[in-house]
Amino acid sequence: MPTEKVTITLPVTVIRQIDALARKRGQTRSAVLASAAKEELAKIEADAMRVGYLELNRENKRFAEQGARIAEETLPAWEDKDWSGEGRSTGSTGIRRTAASKRAYARR
């Protein structure tokens, strides 16, 4: 992976902690800082994805609820179907229309 030199300013206490960790791990100061930066970037990306998935979940729920409302208004209820075949007040479909579906049909 290509690298680039950078100059940063850190408190002396932080530099000492980084150097101690580098010695303990057998790494360079740069390797410790690069590892810490990668971890932080991964956390930020994971948080952004989590927020995105939560919003997508909310959006999907809204679509499902809206679809259910539309279906309820436009489709007759299953229980309202006249299964006897006599078609009492059901028209040619054999399905009784609910008040909501009649209103929706009238709007067309």
Buried (B, 14 or more C-beta within 10 A) or exposed (E): EEEEEEEEEEEEEEEEEBEEBBEEEEBEEEEBBBBEEEEEEEEEEEEEEEEEEEEEEEEEEEEEEEEEEEEBBBBBEEEEEBEEEEEEEBEEEBBBBBEBBEEBEEEE
